[in-house]
């Protein structure tokens, strides 16, 4: 009987231990918390995907160098979606199978849209920071937050500046945009602006993802008489459009998305003698506001890794830092529900000067939405702010 009782007590202890292990939150062990990314580490968007990945790595290594988060180290796991929405879903599923606490890199706009139902159903804390998507936070998804202004606001701000300060005689507005969710957001900005201005417009022009030659699109822009253009490319499509426009010596006022400010894109654009506008919601690299980020990059990345950095590394760094701080505020037993509660608590998160302190609320899952319009001179490699940060 004593032997049976001893075995029974031992079995009960094992079951209790197993229950405790099972009850531990996804992506959390005694010594580790896993934060994930699904990003285009290959394809034409790799320039921005790799930068966002290393931004997350910097934030994790900074936290780990300071003792981790309540005794646990932060691990970053990144899956490559190749800029294909179906692979964004596959990447998230793989991270979930391996154990995932929260998600930072959510893919490009179409990829983010594809995984939103999963994030909601599984209640995974996520911060959309790589490619803003209005649908991520409007309507509010309980566990999904977003950092930064939408493409609609970023482009509208530029068109408004052009309309108010740099409008050509007899302006006619046009847009060349990708035929996907990203392009839909670009076109929404176009319609918002021209409807408000009562402007003369040309029919929007769509192009296929991965397109490299824009001769036909620019020829149509020319025949339509467009002189204010949203060049709605993702990365290399922007200089490809400028190349064709320069052949016809088109006199254009041009609005672009933030990728146009990346040094490689500016270098590709420089030969075609066009200045253009862009917009952003963070302090650019090399500015006083980004100094802490630059210091941490030097401290925690090797030279090759540092070479991959650009403005998308900064947004990845901010988002990961916010997630880590939310987890830290949860104490020794972090849960996804607690991290979400901490993020929407209204208590500010310090971004080390990259932006003003950021906060969220139960009825507002977006922050850092003020836009500053920039004048881009690709030949000089310069960005000049022409407005203050403004809400649009």
VMD Tcl script that draws the C-alpha trace (Angstrom):
set ca {
  {0.00 0.00 0.00}
  {2.82 2.39 0.89}
  {4.47 1.64 -2.46}
  {1.21 2.31 -4.29}
  {0.73 5.58 -2.41}
  {4.30 6.64 -3.21}
  {3.77 5.87 -6.91}
  {0.46 7.71 -6.87}
  {2.04 10.77 -5.28}
  {4.86 10.65 -7.81}
  {2.39 10.41 -10.70}
  {0.39 13.32 -9.30}
  {3.54 15.41 -9.08}
  {4.43 14.58 -12.67}
  {0.94 15.48 -13.86}
  {1.06 18.75 -11.95}
  {4.43 19.55 -13.46}
  {3.15 18.70 -16.94}
  {0.14 20.96 -16.38}
  {2.40 23.86 -15.44}
  {4.54 23.34 -18.54}
  {1.44 23.09 -20.75}
  {-0.01 26.23 -19.19}
  {3.08 28.29 -20.02}
  {2.39 30.86 -22.73}
  {3.25 30.12 -26.36}
  {6.78 31.24 -27.22}
  {7.84 31.47 -23.57}
  {10.22 29.13 -21.76}
  {12.07 29.49 -18.47}
  {14.91 31.31 -20.24}
  {13.58 32.57 -23.60}
  {10.80 34.62 -25.24}
  {10.39 34.31 -29.02}
  {9.39 37.30 -31.14}
  {8.89 36.63 -34.84}
  {9.05 38.28 -38.24}
  {7.70 37.26 -41.61}
  {9.51 39.48 -44.10}
  {10.68 39.54 -47.74}
  {14.29 38.51 -47.15}
  {14.56 37.71 -50.86}
  {12.85 39.19 -53.96}
  {12.78 42.83 -55.08}
  {11.67 43.87 -51.59}
  {14.64 42.24 -49.81}
  {16.27 45.65 -49.45}
  {13.60 46.63 -46.94}
  {12.86 43.19 -45.48}
  {16.45 42.51 -44.43}
  {16.72 45.96 -42.87}
  {13.54 45.41 -40.83}
  {14.90 42.05 -39.63}
  {18.14 43.60 -38.40}
  {16.21 46.39 -36.69}
  {14.49 43.69 -34.62}
  {17.82 42.01 -33.95}
  {19.32 45.26 -32.62}
  {16.43 45.75 -30.19}
  {16.66 42.14 -28.95}
  {20.44 42.24 -28.52}
  {20.20 45.57 -26.70}
  {17.67 44.09 -24.26}
  {19.67 40.90 -23.80}
  {22.87 42.83 -23.13}
  {21.04 44.54 -20.28}
  {19.99 41.29 -18.64}
  {17.08 40.30 -20.86}
  {13.45 40.64 -19.83}
  {12.80 39.57 -16.25}
  {15.46 36.88 -16.51}
  {14.61 35.69 -20.02}
  {16.49 36.33 -23.26}
  {14.68 37.63 -26.34}
  {15.05 35.48 -29.47}
  {14.21 36.82 -32.93}
  {13.07 34.30 -35.54}
  {12.48 35.50 -39.08}
  {10.81 33.66 -41.95}
  {11.21 34.73 -45.59}
  {7.95 35.20 -47.51}
  {9.65 36.30 -50.74}
  {7.06 39.11 -51.07}
  {4.33 36.52 -51.73}
  {1.20 36.70 -49.51}
  {0.65 32.93 -49.48}
  {4.16 32.51 -48.13}
  {3.46 35.12 -45.44}
  {0.75 32.78 -44.15}
  {3.10 29.80 -44.38}
  {5.82 31.69 -42.52}
  {3.48 32.64 -39.70}
  {2.20 29.08 -39.40}
  {5.78 27.80 -39.15}
  {6.64 30.31 -36.42}
  {3.51 29.31 -34.52}
  {4.41 25.61 -34.78}
  {7.87 26.35 -33.37}
  {6.55 28.54 -30.54}
  {5.79 32.24 -31.04}
  {4.87 34.87 -28.46}
  {4.40 37.95 -30.67}
  {4.92 39.17 -34.22}
  {6.66 42.31 -35.50}
  {7.35 41.83 -39.22}
  {3.97 41.08 -40.80}
  {4.99 41.15 -44.45}
  {4.01 43.69 -47.08}
  {0.46 45.04 -47.31}
  {-1.05 42.01 -49.04}
  {0.81 39.66 -46.72}
  {-0.41 41.52 -43.66}
  {-3.98 41.36 -44.96}
  {-3.61 37.61 -45.47}
  {-2.54 36.90 -41.88}
  {-4.86 39.29 -40.03}
  {-7.54 36.59 -39.51}
  {-4.93 34.26 -37.98}
  {-3.58 36.95 -35.66}
  {-7.11 37.69 -34.49}
  {-8.15 34.07 -34.04}
  {-4.98 33.09 -32.17}
  {-4.83 36.41 -30.25}
  {-1.16 36.88 -31.15}
  {0.22 40.31 -30.16}
  {1.41 41.98 -33.38}
  {2.78 45.39 -34.31}
  {2.47 46.24 -38.00}
  {5.54 48.36 -38.73}
  {6.97 47.13 -42.02}
  {4.18 48.15 -44.40}
  {1.32 50.24 -42.98}
  {-2.13 48.83 -43.77}
  {-5.22 50.72 -42.67}
  {-7.23 47.50 -42.42}
  {-4.89 46.31 -39.66}
  {-6.34 48.82 -37.20}
  {-9.60 49.99 -38.79}
  {-11.69 48.40 -37.50}
  {-9.63 47.61 -34.41}
  {-8.29 44.07 -34.09}
  {-7.89 43.23 -30.36}
  {-4.26 42.06 -30.53}
  {-3.00 44.03 -33.56}
  {-1.33 47.43 -33.38}
  {0.30 49.62 -36.02}
  {3.22 51.98 -36.01}
  {3.22 54.84 -38.49}
  {1.03 56.71 -40.91}
  {-0.80 54.83 -43.64}
  {0.24 55.12 -47.27}
  {-2.97 57.07 -47.76}
  {-1.75 59.77 -45.34}
  {1.89 59.69 -46.48}
  {0.96 60.35 -50.10}
  {-1.92 62.70 -49.39}
  {0.47 64.90 -47.35}
  {2.77 65.23 -50.36}
  {0.01 66.01 -52.82}
  {-1.37 68.63 -50.45}
  {2.07 70.23 -50.17}
  {2.43 70.26 -53.96}
  {-1.08 71.71 -54.33}
  {-0.42 74.45 -51.75}
  {3.22 75.29 -52.50}
  {4.59 73.80 -55.71}
  {1.71 73.38 -58.13}
  {2.39 73.67 -61.86}
  {0.18 75.80 -64.10}
  {-2.96 73.88 -65.07}
  {-2.18 70.88 -62.87}
  {-3.36 67.46 -63.96}
  {-2.96 64.60 -61.51}
  {-2.09 61.01 -62.35}
  {-1.01 57.83 -60.58}
  {0.89 54.73 -61.62}
  {0.28 52.05 -59.05}
  {0.84 48.36 -58.45}
  {-2.11 46.05 -59.05}
  {-2.50 44.77 -55.45}
  {-3.45 45.88 -51.93}
  {-0.47 48.23 -51.76}
  {-1.60 49.83 -55.00}
  {-5.15 50.14 -53.68}
  {-3.85 52.27 -50.81}
  {-1.83 54.42 -53.22}
  {-4.91 55.01 -55.35}
  {-7.01 55.86 -52.29}
  {-4.56 58.65 -51.46}
  {-4.84 59.89 -55.06}
  {-8.64 60.01 -54.95}
  {-8.71 61.64 -51.52}
  {-6.45 64.44 -52.73}
  {-8.01 65.14 -56.12}
  {-11.52 65.03 -54.70}
  {-10.56 67.60 -52.07}
  {-8.73 69.82 -54.55}
  {-11.33 69.48 -57.31}
  {-8.39 68.71 -59.58}
  {-8.26 67.61 -63.19}
  {-7.21 63.95 -63.33}
  {-6.15 61.17 -65.64}
  {-7.37 57.60 -65.28}
  {-5.19 55.64 -62.79}
  {-2.65 53.32 -64.41}
  {-1.99 49.87 -62.97}
  {1.06 47.68 -63.39}
  {1.85 44.09 -62.44}
  {3.96 43.18 -59.43}
  {7.58 42.62 -60.48}
  {7.30 44.77 -63.63}
  {10.59 46.34 -64.72}
  {9.81 48.36 -67.83}
  {7.44 51.34 -67.62}
  {7.69 52.70 -71.15}
  {4.00 52.14 -71.94}
  {2.83 53.61 -68.63}
  {4.92 56.76 -68.98}
  {3.88 57.18 -72.62}
  {0.26 57.09 -71.49}
  {1.06 59.57 -68.70}
  {2.52 61.88 -71.32}
  {-0.45 61.56 -73.67}
  {-2.83 62.22 -70.72}
  {-1.02 65.51 -70.01}
  {-0.20 64.57 -66.40}
  {2.18 66.94 -64.61}
  {1.60 65.86 -60.97}
  {2.28 62.15 -60.59}
  {2.22 59.60 -57.80}
  {5.03 57.24 -58.82}
  {3.57 54.33 -56.88}
  {6.49 51.95 -57.03}
  {7.71 49.77 -54.17}
  {11.50 49.98 -54.67}
  {13.24 49.77 -58.06}
  {10.01 50.56 -59.92}
  {10.44 54.21 -58.87}
  {13.75 54.85 -60.71}
  {12.42 52.75 -63.62}
  {9.52 55.20 -63.98}
  {11.88 58.19 -63.71}
  {14.12 56.71 -66.39}
  {11.24 56.55 -68.88}
  {9.96 60.00 -67.92}
  {13.41 61.48 -68.55}
  {13.41 60.12 -72.11}
  {10.40 62.34 -72.88}
  {11.73 65.21 -70.74}
  {8.45 65.29 -68.84}
  {8.12 68.17 -66.39}
  {6.63 66.44 -63.35}
  {5.96 67.06 -59.69}
  {6.35 63.60 -58.18}
  {5.12 62.01 -54.95}
  {6.52 58.68 -53.72}
  {6.41 56.23 -50.80}
  {9.23 56.19 -48.19}
  {11.29 53.56 -50.01}
  {12.29 56.32 -52.44}
  {14.50 57.78 -49.69}
  {16.65 54.63 -49.38}
  {20.23 55.28 -50.59}
  {20.21 52.52 -53.27}
  {16.94 53.83 -54.73}
  {18.26 57.39 -54.69}
  {21.44 56.24 -56.44}
  {19.41 54.50 -59.14}
  {17.26 57.63 -59.55}
  {20.12 60.15 -59.64}
  {20.96 59.94 -63.39}
  {17.48 61.05 -64.43}
  {17.60 64.60 -62.99}
  {14.33 64.49 -61.05}
  {13.84 65.78 -57.55}
  {10.75 64.32 -55.93}
  {8.80 64.30 -52.69}
  {8.41 61.65 -50.04}
  {7.05 61.54 -46.51}
  {7.91 59.89 -43.22}
  {6.91 59.62 -39.57}
  {10.35 58.91 -38.05}
  {13.64 60.76 -37.69}
  {15.90 59.86 -40.63}
  {19.22 58.10 -40.23}
  {22.08 60.46 -39.52}
  {19.85 62.88 -37.63}
  {20.04 63.70 -33.94}
  {16.83 61.75 -33.35}
  {18.31 58.49 -34.66}
  {21.58 58.68 -32.70}
  {20.64 56.07 -30.08}
  {19.65 53.64 -32.83}
  {22.95 54.23 -34.64}
  {24.90 53.63 -31.43}
  {23.06 50.37 -30.78}
  {23.62 49.23 -34.37}
  {27.37 49.67 -33.98}
  {27.32 47.92 -30.61}
  {25.28 44.89 -31.67}
  {25.83 44.26 -35.40}
  {28.92 43.38 -37.41}
  {29.94 45.51 -40.38}
  {28.16 43.34 -42.95}
  {24.92 43.46 -40.95}
  {25.23 47.22 -40.53}
  {25.48 47.51 -44.31}
  {21.93 46.16 -44.62}
  {20.40 48.94 -42.51}
  {18.06 51.66 -43.78}
  {14.98 53.49 -42.48}
  {13.06 50.21 -42.25}
  {15.56 49.01 -39.68}
  {14.51 51.96 -37.52}
  {10.81 51.10 -37.68}
  {11.63 47.44 -36.95}
  {13.74 48.55 -33.99}
  {10.98 50.77 -32.56}
  {8.28 48.10 -32.90}
  {10.44 45.39 -31.33}
  {11.45 47.71 -28.49}
  {7.78 48.45 -27.78}
  {6.91 44.73 -27.74}
  {9.84 43.99 -25.41}
  {8.86 46.78 -23.02}
  {5.24 45.58 -22.95}
  {6.48 42.09 -22.04}
  {8.77 43.54 -19.37}
  {5.82 45.34 -17.77}
  {4.08 41.95 -17.40}
  {6.61 40.73 -14.82}
  {7.83 37.16 -14.32}
  {4.91 35.39 -16.01}
  {4.26 37.20 -19.30}
  {1.20 36.30 -21.32}
  {-0.05 37.46 -24.67}
  {-3.14 38.95 -23.05}
  {-0.99 40.92 -20.62}
  {1.27 42.24 -23.40}
  {-1.79 43.48 -25.31}
  {-3.16 45.08 -22.14}
  {0.15 46.85 -21.53}
  {0.36 48.12 -25.10}
  {-3.10 49.65 -25.05}
  {-2.77 50.98 -21.48}
  {-2.06 54.54 -22.61}
  {1.32 54.51 -20.87}
  {3.92 55.97 -23.21}
  {6.78 54.01 -24.78}
  {10.13 55.77 -25.10}
  {11.62 55.57 -28.62}
  {14.93 57.20 -27.64}
  {14.21 60.34 -29.67}
  {13.34 58.61 -32.94}
  {9.78 59.83 -32.50}
  {7.89 61.52 -29.74}
  {6.94 59.01 -27.01}
  {4.30 56.66 -28.45}
  {1.16 55.29 -26.86}
  {-1.92 53.28 -27.76}
  {-5.38 52.96 -26.25}
  {-8.22 50.41 -26.35}
  {-9.97 52.49 -29.02}
  {-6.75 53.51 -30.85}
  {-4.30 50.82 -31.90}
  {-2.17 53.13 -34.06}
  {0.57 55.60 -33.14}
  {3.27 57.75 -34.79}
  {0.83 58.95 -37.43}
  {2.10 62.52 -37.94}
  {3.76 62.96 -41.35}
  {6.61 65.23 -42.38}
  {6.98 65.91 -46.11}
  {10.53 65.61 -47.48}
  {12.11 67.01 -50.66}
  {14.44 64.38 -52.09}
  {17.45 65.29 -54.24}
  {18.80 61.92 -55.47}
  {21.85 63.41 -57.18}
  {22.98 65.13 -53.96}
  {21.75 62.23 -51.84}
  {19.87 64.68 -49.61}
  {16.52 64.77 -47.78}
  {15.17 68.19 -46.84}
  {12.08 68.50 -44.61}
  {9.62 71.01 -46.09}
  {6.91 70.66 -43.42}
  {6.70 69.97 -39.72}
  {5.18 66.72 -38.46}
  {1.44 67.10 -39.11}
  {-1.58 64.86 -38.64}
  {-3.51 64.24 -41.86}
}
mol new
graphics top color blue
foreach p $ca { graphics top sphere $p radius 0.5 }
foreach p [lrange $ca 0 end-1] q [lrange $ca 1 end] { graphics top cylinder $p $q radius 0.2 }
display resetview
